[in-house]
């Protein structure tokens, strides 16, 4: 059981690294202030865009990462 959780944890770690690296930078500097970045089409429909899906996938991976971390801690003490 512990081996399966560790393998799942490693897979989630790799997926989390990839998802974070695929995300675009949030730093726009003065360009974002002048152009009004939140007023674009993608700013209004963030949940349906590519960036919104990556953000949701990052959240899911983080939750699974935390759960598997706790499970490894509990199972290793037995």
Secondary structure, DSSP 8 states (H G I E B T S, - for coil): -HHHHHHHHHHHHHHHHHHHHHS-----THHHHHHTGGGSHHHHTGGGSHHHHHHHHHHHHHHHHHHHHHHHHHHHH-
